[in-house]
Amino acid sequence: CLLLQTTWNELFLLNASQCNMPIQATQLLILNGIHSNTIETDKVQTYLEQTRKFQEQVEKFKLMHLDHAEYSCLKAITLFTPGSSTSFFV
C-alpha cells in the first residue's frame, strides 16, 4: 500500500498514456465545479498549468508507441523504485 501511495501519480500518468485517455482542462474544470468566478484566478491558472504539463507528459509517452509489455515494465520499475530518479514529472 505504501508503494502505491508514493508512486500513484507516475502510475496514473503511465495508465493515462497507455489508455489514450483524453484530457481536456476546460471539461475537467466544469466537471469539478471549478469556475473562475468561484475561486481565485491564480488557482485556476495553476490548475491549467498543471493540466498542461500532464498532457505534455502523456503525449511524450504516446509518441514512443510503447506496447503493453513496455508499459508493464515501466510500471514495475516505477512501483518498486519509489523516490528514485524514475519520476516522469518534470
N, CA, C and O atoms as a DFTB+ gen file, in Angstrom:
360 C
 N C O
     1  1       0.829      -1.198       0.000
     2  2       0.000       0.000       0.000
     3  2       0.872       1.260       0.000
     4  3       0.558       2.242      -0.673
     5  1       1.967       1.220       0.760
     6  2       2.863       2.369       0.826
     7  2       3.494       2.643      -0.531
     8  3       3.689       3.800      -0.906
     9  1       3.814       1.584      -1.268
    10  2       4.380       1.772      -2.608
    11  2       3.410       2.514      -3.518
    12  3       3.814       3.396      -4.275
    13  1       2.140       2.160      -3.444
    14  2       1.135       2.836      -4.268
    15  2       0.961       4.291      -3.848
    16  3       0.768       5.163      -4.695
    17  1       1.029       4.555      -2.553
    18  2       0.875       5.921      -2.068
    19  2       1.999       6.825      -2.563
    20  3       1.779       8.004      -2.839
    21  1       3.189       6.273      -2.671
    22  2       4.325       7.105      -3.076
    23  2       4.487       7.212      -4.585
    24  3       5.187       8.106      -5.061
    25  1       3.868       6.336      -5.339
    26  2       4.068       6.342      -6.799
    27  2       2.778       6.491      -7.594
    28  3       2.788       6.301      -8.810
    29  1       1.673       6.825      -6.943
    30  2       0.392       6.837      -7.648
    31  2       0.387       7.809      -8.819
    32  3      -0.204       7.508      -9.857
    33  1       1.029       8.968      -8.682
    34  2       0.963       9.945      -9.769
    35  2       1.701       9.469     -11.022
    36  3       1.234       9.695     -12.139
    37  1       2.844       8.812     -10.844
    38  2       3.556       8.280     -12.009
    39  2       2.777       7.129     -12.652
    40  3       2.710       7.023     -13.876
    41  1       2.191       6.272     -11.814
    42  2       1.390       5.164     -12.349
    43  2       0.153       5.684     -13.074
    44  3      -0.245       5.135     -14.101
    45  1      -0.456       6.746     -12.540
    46  2      -1.606       7.348     -13.203
    47  2      -1.212       7.890     -14.569
    48  3      -1.945       7.721     -15.543
    49  1      -0.060       8.538     -14.640
    50  2       0.433       9.058     -15.912
    51  2       0.644       7.933     -16.918
    52  3       0.233       8.048     -18.073
    53  1       1.276       6.859     -16.492
    54  2       1.507       5.728     -17.400
    55  2       0.192       5.123     -17.878
    56  3       0.045       4.818     -19.062
    57  1      -0.762       4.949     -16.973
    58  2      -2.057       4.394     -17.373
    59  2      -2.809       5.336     -18.299
    60  3      -3.445       4.890     -19.254
    61  1      -2.744       6.623     -18.031
    62  2      -3.432       7.590     -18.891
    63  2      -2.870       7.559     -20.302
    64  3      -3.622       7.620     -21.275
    65  1      -1.564       7.466     -20.416
    66  2      -0.974       7.439     -21.765
    67  2      -1.214       6.098     -22.448
    68  3      -1.416       6.049     -23.661
    69  1      -1.194       5.022     -21.687
    70  2      -1.429       3.703     -22.281
    71  2      -2.856       3.577     -22.790
    72  3      -3.088       2.964     -23.832
    73  1      -3.805       4.142     -22.076
    74  2      -5.225       4.022     -22.444
    75  2      -5.682       5.134     -23.378
    76  3      -6.858       5.199     -23.736
    77  1      -4.755       6.014     -23.778
    78  2      -5.109       7.154     -24.635
    79  2      -6.237       7.986     -24.037
    80  3      -7.157       8.409     -24.736
    81  1      -6.147       8.210     -22.727
    82  2      -7.176       8.963     -22.034
    83  2      -7.141      10.430     -22.480
    84  3      -6.124      11.105     -22.321
    85  1      -8.257      10.922     -23.039
    86  2      -8.289      12.332     -23.440
    87  2      -8.395      13.227     -22.206
    88  3      -9.227      12.993     -21.329
    89  1      -7.558      14.236     -22.149
    90  2      -7.549      15.162     -21.025
    91  2      -7.850      16.552     -21.579
    92  3      -7.081      17.093     -22.373
    93  1      -8.953      17.112     -21.161
    94  2      -9.315      18.455     -21.574
    95  2      -9.506      19.295     -20.319
    96  3     -10.433      19.068     -19.542
    97  1      -8.627      20.257     -20.132
    98  2      -8.616      21.053     -18.907
    99  2      -9.944      21.760     -18.660
   100  3     -10.422      21.800     -17.526
   101  1     -10.534      22.308     -19.693
   102  2     -11.789      23.035     -19.533
   103  2     -12.894      22.100     -19.063
   104  3     -13.659      22.452     -18.165
   105  1     -12.987      20.927     -19.649
   106  2     -14.001      19.967     -19.238
   107  2     -13.781      19.519     -17.804
   108  3     -14.741      19.344     -17.054
   109  1     -12.515      19.330     -17.413
   110  2     -12.227      18.946     -16.033
   111  2     -12.647      20.038     -15.061
   112  3     -13.168      19.747     -13.984
   113  1     -12.423      21.286     -15.433
   114  2     -12.843      22.399     -14.583
   115  2     -14.358      22.403     -14.401
   116  3     -14.857      22.605     -13.293
   117  1     -15.073      22.183     -15.475
   118  2     -16.539      22.175     -15.420
   119  2     -17.044      20.990     -14.608
   120  3     -17.933      21.143     -13.769
   121  1     -16.475      19.799     -14.855
   122  2     -16.903      18.613     -14.131
   123  2     -16.641      18.713     -12.632
   124  3     -17.404      18.181     -11.825
   125  1     -15.573      19.387     -12.270
   126  2     -15.245      19.540     -10.859
   127  2     -15.943      20.739     -10.225
   128  3     -15.751      21.010      -9.040
   129  1     -16.739      21.445     -10.990
   130  2     -17.466      22.579     -10.450
   131  2     -16.574      23.766     -10.150
   132  3     -16.926      24.627      -9.344
   133  1     -15.417      23.813     -10.796
   134  2     -14.491      24.920     -10.575
   135  2     -14.746      25.955     -11.665
   136  3     -14.577      25.684     -12.854
   137  1     -15.145      27.111     -11.247
   138  2     -15.395      28.192     -12.194
   139  2     -14.530      29.375     -11.799
   140  3     -14.278      29.601     -10.616
   141  1     -14.088      30.110     -12.766
   142  2     -13.183      31.215     -12.478
   143  2     -13.815      32.265     -11.569
   144  3     -13.091      33.024     -10.925
   145  1     -15.140      32.330     -11.496
   146  2     -15.766      33.319     -10.624
   147  2     -15.957      32.809      -9.197
   148  3     -16.343      33.585      -8.322
   149  1     -15.697      31.521      -8.938
   150  2     -15.858      30.995      -7.580
   151  2     -14.542      30.819      -6.848
   152  3     -14.532      30.709      -5.622
   153  1     -13.430      30.791      -7.572
   154  2     -12.114      30.717      -6.933
   155  2     -11.190      31.733      -7.575
   156  3     -11.493      32.293      -8.628
   157  1     -10.069      31.961      -6.929
   158  2      -9.143      32.970      -7.437
   159  2      -8.567      32.567      -8.796
   160  3      -8.386      31.388      -9.100
   161  1      -8.291      33.579      -9.586
   162  2      -7.750      33.357     -10.924
   163  2      -6.416      32.638     -10.879
   164  3      -6.134      31.811     -11.746
   165  1      -5.582      32.940      -9.876
   166  2      -4.278      32.289      -9.815
   167  2      -4.406      30.793      -9.569
   168  3      -3.571      30.021     -10.040
   169  1      -5.435      30.368      -8.840
   170  2      -5.648      28.936      -8.623
   171  2      -6.085      28.254      -9.913
   172  3      -5.665      27.133     -10.200
   173  1      -6.921      28.925     -10.683
   174  2      -7.338      28.382     -11.983
   175  2      -6.137      28.293     -12.906
   176  3      -5.967      27.297     -13.609
   177  1      -5.302      29.323     -12.910
   178  2      -4.108      29.321     -13.750
   179  2      -3.159      28.194     -13.352
   180  3      -2.595      27.523     -14.217
   181  1      -2.981      27.984     -12.057
   182  2      -2.125      26.899     -11.577
   183  2      -2.680      25.554     -12.019
   184  3      -1.935      24.686     -12.473
   185  1      -3.985      25.386     -11.885
   186  2      -4.639      24.141     -12.293
   187  2      -4.447      23.900     -13.789
   188  3      -4.121      22.789     -14.208
   189  1      -4.651      24.940     -14.589
   190  2      -4.499      24.802     -16.036
   191  2      -3.053      24.491     -16.406
   192  3      -2.805      23.706     -17.322
   193  1      -2.100      25.095     -15.708
   194  2      -0.683      24.831     -15.971
   195  2      -0.323      23.389     -15.627
   196  3       0.406      22.737     -16.374
   197  1      -0.827      22.891     -14.508
   198  2      -0.564      21.504     -14.123
   199  2      -1.189      20.539     -15.123
   200  3      -0.587      19.524     -15.473
   201  1      -2.388      20.854     -15.577
   202  2      -3.051      20.010     -16.572
   203  2      -2.275      20.013     -17.883
   204  3      -2.149      18.975     -18.533
   205  1      -1.754      21.173     -18.275
   206  2      -0.963      21.269     -19.498
   207  2       0.303      20.422     -19.393
   208  3       0.657      19.721     -20.341
   209  1       0.983      20.479     -18.258
   210  2       2.186      19.665     -18.060
   211  2       1.854      18.179     -18.116
   212  3       2.601      17.388     -18.692
   213  1       0.737      17.812     -17.517
   214  2       0.307      16.412     -17.552
   215  2       0.049      15.974     -18.988
   216  3       0.474      14.895     -19.401
   217  1      -0.649      16.815     -19.745
   218  2      -0.926      16.496     -21.142
   219  2       0.363      16.339     -21.943
   220  3       0.461      15.449     -22.787
   221  1       1.337      17.182     -21.689
   222  2       2.616      17.080     -22.395
   223  2       3.301      15.753     -22.095
   224  3       3.853      15.119     -22.993
   225  1       3.265      15.334     -20.839
   226  2       3.884      14.063     -20.473
   227  2       3.168      12.886     -21.137
   228  3       3.815      11.961     -21.627
   229  1       1.844      12.921     -21.152
   230  2       1.066      11.859     -21.800
   231  2       1.419      11.801     -23.283
   232  3       1.600      10.717     -23.837
   233  1       1.519      12.956     -23.923
   234  2       1.850      12.990     -25.350
   235  2       3.238      12.429     -25.625
   236  3       3.444      11.759     -26.637
   237  1       4.191      12.694     -24.736
   238  2       5.542      12.147     -24.918
   239  2       5.513      10.616     -24.922
   240  3       6.192       9.980     -25.728
   241  1       4.732      10.037     -24.028
   242  2       4.628       8.579     -23.997
   243  2       3.911       8.056     -25.232
   244  3       4.294       7.020     -25.774
   245  1       2.887       8.748     -25.679
   246  2       2.172       8.315     -26.880
   247  2       3.094       8.310     -28.096
   248  3       2.993       7.428     -28.949
   249  1       3.988       9.285     -28.177
   250  2       4.911       9.372     -29.306
   251  2       5.917       8.229     -29.322
   252  3       6.473       7.916     -30.375
   253  1       6.160       7.606     -28.184
   254  2       7.102       6.489     -28.121
   255  2       6.491       5.195     -28.643
   256  3       7.223       4.243     -28.914
   257  1       5.171       5.135     -28.791
   258  2       4.483       3.943     -29.292
   259  2       4.884       2.687     -28.515
   260  3       5.257       1.669     -29.098
   261  1       4.798       2.784     -27.191
   262  2       5.140       1.649     -26.339
   263  2       4.062       0.573     -26.419
   264  3       2.880       0.883     -26.569
   265  1       4.471      -0.690     -26.317
   266  2       3.478      -1.769     -26.303
   267  2       3.120      -2.117     -24.851
   268  3       3.649      -1.535     -23.904
   269  1       2.223      -3.066     -24.712
   270  2       1.718      -3.442     -23.389
   271  2       2.846      -3.892     -22.458
   272  3       2.871      -3.522     -21.284
   273  1       3.768      -4.682     -22.979
   274  2       4.876      -5.187     -22.158
   275  2       5.784      -4.055     -21.689
   276  3       6.249      -4.061     -20.549
   277  1       6.036      -3.096     -22.554
   278  2       6.893      -1.971     -22.181
   279  2       6.237      -1.112     -21.098
   280  3       6.905      -0.674     -20.161
   281  1       4.933      -0.874     -21.227
   282  2       4.221      -0.139     -20.177
   283  2       4.258      -0.918     -18.861
   284  3       4.428      -0.327     -17.795
   285  1       4.101      -2.222     -18.932
   286  2       4.143      -3.045     -17.722
   287  2       5.499      -2.945     -17.041
   288  3       5.575      -2.835     -15.817
   289  1       6.557      -2.981     -17.819
   290  2       7.910      -2.852     -17.252
   291  2       8.102      -1.482     -16.612
   292  3       8.659      -1.383     -15.518
   293  1       7.649      -0.431     -17.279
   294  2       7.769       0.906     -16.704
   295  2       6.985       1.027     -15.393
   296  3       7.445       1.661     -14.444
   297  1       5.818       0.425     -15.350
   298  2       5.013       0.464     -14.126
   299  2       5.708      -0.280     -12.993
   300  3       5.696       0.177     -11.850
   301  1       6.308      -1.415     -13.301
   302  2       7.019      -2.182     -12.278
   303  2       8.235      -1.406     -11.771
   304  3       8.489      -1.358     -10.568
   305  1       8.966      -0.816     -12.670
   306  2      10.125      -0.008     -12.273
   307  2       9.677       1.146     -11.385
   308  3      10.292       1.424     -10.355
   309  1       8.619       1.802     -11.786
   310  2       8.098       2.930     -11.007
   311  2       7.625       2.485      -9.636
   312  3       7.919       3.133      -8.632
   313  1       6.899       1.390      -9.593
   314  2       6.327       0.916      -8.331
   315  2       7.394       0.478      -7.341
   316  3       7.280       0.745      -6.145
   317  1       8.417      -0.184      -7.825
   318  2       9.393      -0.767      -6.916
   319  2      10.654       0.075      -6.720
   320  3      11.603      -0.371      -6.075
   321  1      10.668       1.284      -7.272
   322  2      11.769       2.202      -7.003
   323  2      11.217       3.586      -6.661
   324  3      11.556       4.563      -7.329
   325  1      10.368       3.684      -5.625
   326  2       9.794       4.983      -5.273
   327  2      10.868       5.941      -4.775
   328  3      11.821       5.542      -4.105
   329  1      10.693       7.204      -5.116
   330  2      11.622       8.209      -4.644
   331  2      12.928       8.272      -5.399
   332  3      13.797       9.076      -5.063
   333  1      13.084       7.441      -6.411
   334  2      14.320       7.477      -7.186
   335  2      14.162       8.417      -8.368
   336  3      13.196       9.177      -8.437
   337  1      15.081       8.371      -9.274
   338  2      15.063       9.275     -10.434
   339  2      14.129       8.795     -11.538
   340  3      14.249       9.252     -12.674
   341  1      13.198       7.882     -11.236
   342  2      12.285       7.385     -12.264
   343  2      11.060       8.267     -12.426
   344  3      10.190       7.970     -13.245
   345  1      10.977       9.343     -11.662
   346  2       9.811      10.219     -11.760
   347  2       9.689      10.780     -13.167
   348  3      10.666      11.287     -13.719
   349  1       8.502      10.696     -13.751
   350  2       8.275      11.153     -15.104
   351  2       7.855      12.608     -15.148
   352  3       7.866      13.225     -16.213
   353  1       7.484      13.163     -14.006
   354  2       7.060      14.548     -13.959
   355  2       8.250      15.470     -13.884
   356  3       9.193      15.227     -13.130
   357  1       8.207      16.518     -14.658
   358  2       9.311      17.486     -14.676
   359  2       8.926      18.672     -13.840
   360  3       9.706      19.616     -13.711
